[in-house]
């Protein structure tokens, strides 16, 4: 019984060692040529030439966006 508990604890510790994407796995480098046209701080993650949806421009008001506080 104690051996089973020890093995289960060891396997659990091993299975949670995968690193999340924010630690350095799937980060994207911002490139000026992938800037979304318009008045915004947005960038495409990659080259948008083969995207199914084409974005002509995005204008944000206010720019930069501000937090909205609900007063209920």
ROVEX-708003 format. One record per atom (N, C-alpha, C, O): x, y, z. Coordinates in pm, whole numbers, plus 50000, padded with zeros to 5 digits. Layout:
residues N
XYZ;...
end
This chain:
residues 72
500824988150000;500005000050000;500875012650000;500605021949924;501905012950084;502765024650090;503575026149961;503835037449917;503975015149900;504725015649775;503845021349664;504305029349582;502595017249661;501665022349561;501475037349578;501445044649479;501335042049700;501185056349727;502415063949683;502305074749625;503595058549710;504845064949671;504965065749518;505365076049465;504625054849448;504685054849302;503685064649242;503995071749146;502505065249298;501475074449250;501915088949269;501695097249182;502535091849382;503025105349408;504145109049310;504195120349262;505035099649282;506135102249188;505605104549047;506075113548977;504645096549004;504065098248871;503315111448860;503355117948755;502635115448964;501925128248963;502905139848950;502635149348876;504015139249019;505015149949012;505625150848873;505895161848825;505825139648809;506405139448674;505405145048573;505795152148480;504125141848589;503135145748488;502835160648489;502295165648390;503135168048595;502855182348600;504065190848566;504045202948590;505115185048512;506305192648481;506285198948343;507255205548305;505225197048265;505145203448134;505035218448153;504265223048238;505795226248076;505795240648094;504665247148014;504435243447899;503965256848074;502925263948001;503525272847893;504725275647895;502695277347797;503195285047684;503825298247725;504735303047657;503375304347836;503935317247875;505335316047933;505985326247955;505805303847957;507155301948008;508185302347896;509375303747922;507745301247773;508685302047662;508405292347551;509215290847460;507285285547556;506985275647455;506485281147323;507105278647220;505385288647324;504745292947199;504715308147186;503675313647147;505785314847216;505785329447207;505935333847062;506605327246982;505295345047030;505335350546895;506115363546898;505915371746988;507015365546802;507775377946792;506965388046712;506495384946603;506795400046765;506055410446695;506915415946583;508075419646603;506335416446463;507045421546346;506255433046286;505035432146272;506935443946251;506275455946201;505465453346075;504445459846054;505885444045989;505145441445866;503815434345891;502995433245799;503585429446013;502325422846047;501395432046127;500465427246191;501635445046123;500775454846191;499395454846126;499285455246004;498345454346208;496975455146158;496715469646118;496935478646200;496275472245994;496035486045950;494965493046033;494015486646079;495125506046053;494135513946125;494725520046251;495925519146276;493845526246330;494245532946454;494115523046569;493095522946638;495145514746591;495095504246692;496505499546725;497435502246649;496675492546837;497975486846873;498095472046837;498875464846899;497335467346738;497235453046708;498235448546604;498635456146515;498645435746616;499535429346521;498985415446489;498425408846576;499155411146364;498825397346328;499885388146387;501045392146402;499505375846421;500465366246477;501435361246370;502565357546401;500995361146248;501815356646136;501395364046011;500565373146017;501945360145898;501625366445771;500165363945736;499755352445723;499355374545721;497925372845698;497545369945553;496355369445522;498505368145464;498185366745321;497315354545291;496545354945196;497415343845368;496635331745342;495445330045437;494825319445439;495125340345517;494005339445610;492675338645536;492535344445428;491725331545591;490395330445530;489615343445541;488855346945450;489795350645650;489115363445671;490145374545653;491205374245715;489835384145568;490735395445543;490285407345626;489115411145623;491205413345701;490925425145782;491505437145709;492725438145692;490625446445667;491085458445598;491675468445697;492735474045674;490965470645809;491485479545913;490665477846040;489535473046038;491265481946151;490615481946282;490915495346347;492075498846369;489845502946378;490005515646448;489375514446586;488195511046598;490155517146689;489665516346826;489375530346879;490125539746853;488285531546953;487945544147016;487435541247157;486335535747168;488135544447261;489385551847265;490575542647234;490505530447249;491645548847191;492865541647161;493995548147240;494315559647214;494595541247335;494415527247371;493115525147447;492575534447507;492605512747444;491355509547515;491495512247664;492575510747722;490385516247726;490385518447871;489485508147937;488565502747875;489745505648062;488945495948137;487585501848169;487475513748200;486555493748160;485195498048191;484835492848330;484995480948359;484355501748415;483965497948550;482445499048558;481885509848544;481795487848579;480345487648588;479895492748725;480445488848828;478915501448725;478385506848850;476955501948867;475995509048837;476825489648916;475505483448932;475045484649074;473955480049108;
end
